[in-house]
Amino acid sequence: MKGAHRSTGQHSIRHAVATELAKSLNLRSLMDVMGWRVPAMALRHMHGNEDATRSALEMLGQTKGATPPPASAKQILRPIMDIIMT
C-alpha cells in the first residue's frame, strides 16, 4: 500500500531527522521544514535541553547555579499551546 503504511525504517529516519532539526530550529521553522501544519507534531520531536534551561533561568534571575528539574518542550510550551489552540 503506497503511502498508507510507511515502513518502520522510514518513520524512524524521519523522526531522527526531525529530532536533530528541533535542536537548532525554532518551532515555526521546524514546522515549515517538516511540512507540519500544527505545532503538536513539532512538539513530539522537541526535547528539553538541561543546559539551555539552566542558562535561561539564570538569565531571568530565577536561579543562581541550581540544577533545574528536567523539562521537556511539551511541559514548557503546553500552557502556551492550550491558549493558542482555544
Phi and psi in radians as a Rosetta constraint file:
Dihedral C 1 N 2 CA 2 C 2 CIRCULARHARMONIC -1.382 0.35
Dihedral N 2 CA 2 C 2 N 3 CIRCULARHARMONIC 2.139 0.35
Dihedral C 2 N 3 CA 3 C 3 CIRCULARHARMONIC 1.413 0.35
Dihedral N 3 CA 3 C 3 N 4 CIRCULARHARMONIC -0.512 0.35
Dihedral C 3 N 4 CA 4 C 4 CIRCULARHARMONIC -1.214 0.35
Dihedral N 4 CA 4 C 4 N 5 CIRCULARHARMONIC -0.691 0.35
Dihedral C 4 N 5 CA 5 C 5 CIRCULARHARMONIC -2.273 0.35
Dihedral N 5 CA 5 C 5 N 6 CIRCULARHARMONIC 1.971 0.35
Dihedral C 5 N 6 CA 6 C 6 CIRCULARHARMONIC -1.470 0.35
Dihedral N 6 CA 6 C 6 N 7 CIRCULARHARMONIC 2.603 0.35
Dihedral C 6 N 7 CA 7 C 7 CIRCULARHARMONIC -1.223 0.35
Dihedral N 7 CA 7 C 7 N 8 CIRCULARHARMONIC 2.714 0.35
Dihedral C 7 N 8 CA 8 C 8 CIRCULARHARMONIC -1.018 0.35
Dihedral N 8 CA 8 C 8 N 9 CIRCULARHARMONIC -0.634 0.35
Dihedral C 8 N 9 CA 9 C 9 CIRCULARHARMONIC -1.081 0.35
Dihedral N 9 CA 9 C 9 N 10 CIRCULARHARMONIC -0.759 0.35
Dihedral C 9 N 10 CA 10 C 10 CIRCULARHARMONIC -1.141 0.35
Dihedral N 10 CA 10 C 10 N 11 CIRCULARHARMONIC -0.739 0.35
Dihedral C 10 N 11 CA 11 C 11 CIRCULARHARMONIC -1.121 0.35
Dihedral N 11 CA 11 C 11 N 12 CIRCULARHARMONIC -0.749 0.35
Dihedral C 11 N 12 CA 12 C 12 CIRCULARHARMONIC -1.084 0.35
Dihedral N 12 CA 12 C 12 N 13 CIRCULARHARMONIC -0.725 0.35
Dihedral C 12 N 13 CA 13 C 13 CIRCULARHARMONIC -1.143 0.35
Dihedral N 13 CA 13 C 13 N 14 CIRCULARHARMONIC -0.794 0.35
Dihedral C 13 N 14 CA 14 C 14 CIRCULARHARMONIC -1.074 0.35
Dihedral N 14 CA 14 C 14 N 15 CIRCULARHARMONIC -0.735 0.35
Dihedral C 14 N 15 CA 15 C 15 CIRCULARHARMONIC -1.106 0.35
Dihedral N 15 CA 15 C 15 N 16 CIRCULARHARMONIC -0.771 0.35
Dihedral C 15 N 16 CA 16 C 16 CIRCULARHARMONIC -1.085 0.35
Dihedral N 16 CA 16 C 16 N 17 CIRCULARHARMONIC -0.742 0.35
Dihedral C 16 N 17 CA 17 C 17 CIRCULARHARMONIC -1.124 0.35
Dihedral N 17 CA 17 C 17 N 18 CIRCULARHARMONIC -0.811 0.35
Dihedral C 17 N 18 CA 18 C 18 CIRCULARHARMONIC -1.075 0.35
Dihedral N 18 CA 18 C 18 N 19 CIRCULARHARMONIC -0.703 0.35
Dihedral C 18 N 19 CA 19 C 19 CIRCULARHARMONIC -1.129 0.35
Dihedral N 19 CA 19 C 19 N 20 CIRCULARHARMONIC -0.718 0.35
Dihedral C 19 N 20 CA 20 C 20 CIRCULARHARMONIC -1.154 0.35
Dihedral N 20 CA 20 C 20 N 21 CIRCULARHARMONIC -0.767 0.35
Dihedral C 20 N 21 CA 21 C 21 CIRCULARHARMONIC -1.083 0.35
Dihedral N 21 CA 21 C 21 N 22 CIRCULARHARMONIC -0.632 0.35
Dihedral C 21 N 22 CA 22 C 22 CIRCULARHARMONIC -1.105 0.35
Dihedral N 22 CA 22 C 22 N 23 CIRCULARHARMONIC -0.369 0.35
Dihedral C 22 N 23 CA 23 C 23 CIRCULARHARMONIC -1.229 0.35
Dihedral N 23 CA 23 C 23 N 24 CIRCULARHARMONIC -0.437 0.35
Dihedral C 23 N 24 CA 24 C 24 CIRCULARHARMONIC -2.145 0.35
Dihedral N 24 CA 24 C 24 N 25 CIRCULARHARMONIC -0.155 0.35
Dihedral C 24 N 25 CA 25 C 25 CIRCULARHARMONIC -1.866 0.35
Dihedral N 25 CA 25 C 25 N 26 CIRCULARHARMONIC 2.640 0.35
Dihedral C 25 N 26 CA 26 C 26 CIRCULARHARMONIC -1.370 0.35
Dihedral N 26 CA 26 C 26 N 27 CIRCULARHARMONIC 2.995 0.35
Dihedral C 26 N 27 CA 27 C 27 CIRCULARHARMONIC -0.987 0.35
Dihedral N 27 CA 27 C 27 N 28 CIRCULARHARMONIC -0.856 0.35
Dihedral C 27 N 28 CA 28 C 28 CIRCULARHARMONIC -1.087 0.35
Dihedral N 28 CA 28 C 28 N 29 CIRCULARHARMONIC -0.768 0.35
Dihedral C 28 N 29 CA 29 C 29 CIRCULARHARMONIC -1.136 0.35
Dihedral N 29 CA 29 C 29 N 30 CIRCULARHARMONIC -0.708 0.35
Dihedral C 29 N 30 CA 30 C 30 CIRCULARHARMONIC -1.081 0.35
Dihedral N 30 CA 30 C 30 N 31 CIRCULARHARMONIC -0.754 0.35
Dihedral C 30 N 31 CA 31 C 31 CIRCULARHARMONIC -1.064 0.35
Dihedral N 31 CA 31 C 31 N 32 CIRCULARHARMONIC -0.745 0.35
Dihedral C 31 N 32 CA 32 C 32 CIRCULARHARMONIC -1.134 0.35
Dihedral N 32 CA 32 C 32 N 33 CIRCULARHARMONIC -0.812 0.35
Dihedral C 32 N 33 CA 33 C 33 CIRCULARHARMONIC -1.130 0.35
Dihedral N 33 CA 33 C 33 N 34 CIRCULARHARMONIC -0.710 0.35
Dihedral C 33 N 34 CA 34 C 34 CIRCULARHARMONIC -1.519 0.35
Dihedral N 34 CA 34 C 34 N 35 CIRCULARHARMONIC -0.157 0.35
Dihedral C 34 N 35 CA 35 C 35 CIRCULARHARMONIC 1.396 0.35
Dihedral N 35 CA 35 C 35 N 36 CIRCULARHARMONIC 0.454 0.35
Dihedral C 35 N 36 CA 36 C 36 CIRCULARHARMONIC -1.628 0.35
Dihedral N 36 CA 36 C 36 N 37 CIRCULARHARMONIC 2.532 0.35
Dihedral C 36 N 37 CA 37 C 37 CIRCULARHARMONIC -1.725 0.35
Dihedral N 37 CA 37 C 37 N 38 CIRCULARHARMONIC -0.422 0.35
Dihedral C 37 N 38 CA 38 C 38 CIRCULARHARMONIC -2.037 0.35
Dihedral N 38 CA 38 C 38 N 39 CIRCULARHARMONIC 2.438 0.35
Dihedral C 38 N 39 CA 39 C 39 CIRCULARHARMONIC -1.046 0.35
Dihedral N 39 CA 39 C 39 N 40 CIRCULARHARMONIC -0.468 0.35
Dihedral C 39 N 40 CA 40 C 40 CIRCULARHARMONIC -1.006 0.35
Dihedral N 40 CA 40 C 40 N 41 CIRCULARHARMONIC -0.615 0.35
Dihedral C 40 N 41 CA 41 C 41 CIRCULARHARMONIC -1.136 0.35
Dihedral N 41 CA 41 C 41 N 42 CIRCULARHARMONIC -0.739 0.35
Dihedral C 41 N 42 CA 42 C 42 CIRCULARHARMONIC -1.199 0.35
Dihedral N 42 CA 42 C 42 N 43 CIRCULARHARMONIC -0.646 0.35
Dihedral C 42 N 43 CA 43 C 43 CIRCULARHARMONIC -1.112 0.35
Dihedral N 43 CA 43 C 43 N 44 CIRCULARHARMONIC -0.443 0.35
Dihedral C 43 N 44 CA 44 C 44 CIRCULARHARMONIC -1.120 0.35
Dihedral N 44 CA 44 C 44 N 45 CIRCULARHARMONIC -0.422 0.35
Dihedral C 44 N 45 CA 45 C 45 CIRCULARHARMONIC -1.847 0.35
Dihedral N 45 CA 45 C 45 N 46 CIRCULARHARMONIC -0.094 0.35
Dihedral C 45 N 46 CA 46 C 46 CIRCULARHARMONIC -1.646 0.35
Dihedral N 46 CA 46 C 46 N 47 CIRCULARHARMONIC 2.143 0.35
Dihedral C 46 N 47 CA 47 C 47 CIRCULARHARMONIC -2.033 0.35
Dihedral N 47 CA 47 C 47 N 48 CIRCULARHARMONIC 2.635 0.35
Dihedral C 47 N 48 CA 48 C 48 CIRCULARHARMONIC -1.095 0.35
Dihedral N 48 CA 48 C 48 N 49 CIRCULARHARMONIC 2.627 0.35
Dihedral C 48 N 49 CA 49 C 49 CIRCULARHARMONIC -2.191 0.35
Dihedral N 49 CA 49 C 49 N 50 CIRCULARHARMONIC 1.844 0.35
Dihedral C 49 N 50 CA 50 C 50 CIRCULARHARMONIC -1.029 0.35
Dihedral N 50 CA 50 C 50 N 51 CIRCULARHARMONIC -0.705 0.35
Dihedral C 50 N 51 CA 51 C 51 CIRCULARHARMONIC -1.122 0.35
Dihedral N 51 CA 51 C 51 N 52 CIRCULARHARMONIC -0.754 0.35
Dihedral C 51 N 52 CA 52 C 52 CIRCULARHARMONIC -1.157 0.35
Dihedral N 52 CA 52 C 52 N 53 CIRCULARHARMONIC -0.678 0.35
Dihedral C 52 N 53 CA 53 C 53 CIRCULARHARMONIC -1.109 0.35
Dihedral N 53 CA 53 C 53 N 54 CIRCULARHARMONIC -0.803 0.35
Dihedral C 53 N 54 CA 54 C 54 CIRCULARHARMONIC -1.068 0.35
Dihedral N 54 CA 54 C 54 N 55 CIRCULARHARMONIC -0.781 0.35
Dihedral C 54 N 55 CA 55 C 55 CIRCULARHARMONIC -1.081 0.35
Dihedral N 55 CA 55 C 55 N 56 CIRCULARHARMONIC -0.763 0.35
Dihedral C 55 N 56 CA 56 C 56 CIRCULARHARMONIC -1.131 0.35
Dihedral N 56 CA 56 C 56 N 57 CIRCULARHARMONIC -0.731 0.35
Dihedral C 56 N 57 CA 57 C 57 CIRCULARHARMONIC -1.142 0.35
Dihedral N 57 CA 57 C 57 N 58 CIRCULARHARMONIC -0.707 0.35
Dihedral C 57 N 58 CA 58 C 58 CIRCULARHARMONIC -1.134 0.35
Dihedral N 58 CA 58 C 58 N 59 CIRCULARHARMONIC -0.690 0.35
Dihedral C 58 N 59 CA 59 C 59 CIRCULARHARMONIC -1.091 0.35
Dihedral N 59 CA 59 C 59 N 60 CIRCULARHARMONIC -0.615 0.35
Dihedral C 59 N 60 CA 60 C 60 CIRCULARHARMONIC -1.442 0.35
Dihedral N 60 CA 60 C 60 N 61 CIRCULARHARMONIC -0.082 0.35
Dihedral C 60 N 61 CA 61 C 61 CIRCULARHARMONIC 1.367 0.35
Dihedral N 61 CA 61 C 61 N 62 CIRCULARHARMONIC 0.274 0.35
Dihedral C 61 N 62 CA 62 C 62 CIRCULARHARMONIC -1.342 0.35
Dihedral N 62 CA 62 C 62 N 63 CIRCULARHARMONIC -0.502 0.35
Dihedral C 62 N 63 CA 63 C 63 CIRCULARHARMONIC -2.628 0.35
Dihedral N 63 CA 63 C 63 N 64 CIRCULARHARMONIC 2.667 0.35
Dihedral C 63 N 64 CA 64 C 64 CIRCULARHARMONIC -2.170 0.35
Dihedral N 64 CA 64 C 64 N 65 CIRCULARHARMONIC 1.488 0.35
Dihedral C 64 N 65 CA 65 C 65 CIRCULARHARMONIC 1.513 0.35
Dihedral N 65 CA 65 C 65 N 66 CIRCULARHARMONIC -0.066 0.35
Dihedral C 65 N 66 CA 66 C 66 CIRCULARHARMONIC -1.273 0.35
Dihedral N 66 CA 66 C 66 N 67 CIRCULARHARMONIC 2.611 0.35
Dihedral C 66 N 67 CA 67 C 67 CIRCULARHARMONIC -1.462 0.35
Dihedral N 67 CA 67 C 67 N 68 CIRCULARHARMONIC 2.085 0.35
Dihedral C 67 N 68 CA 68 C 68 CIRCULARHARMONIC -1.293 0.35
Dihedral N 68 CA 68 C 68 N 69 CIRCULARHARMONIC 2.715 0.35
Dihedral C 68 N 69 CA 69 C 69 CIRCULARHARMONIC -1.157 0.35
Dihedral N 69 CA 69 C 69 N 70 CIRCULARHARMONIC 2.566 0.35
Dihedral C 69 N 70 CA 70 C 70 CIRCULARHARMONIC -1.040 0.35
Dihedral N 70 CA 70 C 70 N 71 CIRCULARHARMONIC 2.338 0.35
Dihedral C 70 N 71 CA 71 C 71 CIRCULARHARMONIC -2.302 0.35
Dihedral N 71 CA 71 C 71 N 72 CIRCULARHARMONIC 2.375 0.35
Dihedral C 71 N 72 CA 72 C 72 CIRCULARHARMONIC -1.650 0.35
Dihedral N 72 CA 72 C 72 N 73 CIRCULARHARMONIC 2.830 0.35
Dihedral C 72 N 73 CA 73 C 73 CIRCULARHARMONIC -1.030 0.35
Dihedral N 73 CA 73 C 73 N 74 CIRCULARHARMONIC -0.611 0.35
Dihedral C 73 N 74 CA 74 C 74 CIRCULARHARMONIC -1.082 0.35
Dihedral N 74 CA 74 C 74 N 75 CIRCULARHARMONIC -0.765 0.35
Dihedral C 74 N 75 CA 75 C 75 CIRCULARHARMONIC -1.125 0.35
Dihedral N 75 CA 75 C 75 N 76 CIRCULARHARMONIC -0.661 0.35
Dihedral C 75 N 76 CA 76 C 76 CIRCULARHARMONIC -1.321 0.35
Dihedral N 76 CA 76 C 76 N 77 CIRCULARHARMONIC -0.756 0.35
Dihedral C 76 N 77 CA 77 C 77 CIRCULARHARMONIC -1.577 0.35
Dihedral N 77 CA 77 C 77 N 78 CIRCULARHARMONIC -0.245 0.35
Dihedral C 77 N 78 CA 78 C 78 CIRCULARHARMONIC -0.964 0.35
Dihedral N 78 CA 78 C 78 N 79 CIRCULARHARMONIC -0.851 0.35
Dihedral C 78 N 79 CA 79 C 79 CIRCULARHARMONIC -1.062 0.35
Dihedral N 79 CA 79 C 79 N 80 CIRCULARHARMONIC -0.652 0.35
Dihedral C 79 N 80 CA 80 C 80 CIRCULARHARMONIC -1.165 0.35
Dihedral N 80 CA 80 C 80 N 81 CIRCULARHARMONIC -0.783 0.35
Dihedral C 80 N 81 CA 81 C 81 CIRCULARHARMONIC -1.133 0.35
Dihedral N 81 CA 81 C 81 N 82 CIRCULARHARMONIC -0.636 0.35
Dihedral C 81 N 82 CA 82 C 82 CIRCULARHARMONIC -1.069 0.35
Dihedral N 82 CA 82 C 82 N 83 CIRCULARHARMONIC -0.692 0.35
Dihedral C 82 N 83 CA 83 C 83 CIRCULARHARMONIC -1.193 0.35
Dihedral N 83 CA 83 C 83 N 84 CIRCULARHARMONIC -0.784 0.35
Dihedral C 83 N 84 CA 84 C 84 CIRCULARHARMONIC -1.117 0.35
Dihedral N 84 CA 84 C 84 N 85 CIRCULARHARMONIC -0.710 0.35
Dihedral C 84 N 85 CA 85 C 85 CIRCULARHARMONIC -1.409 0.35
Dihedral N 85 CA 85 C 85 N 86 CIRCULARHARMONIC -0.154 0.35
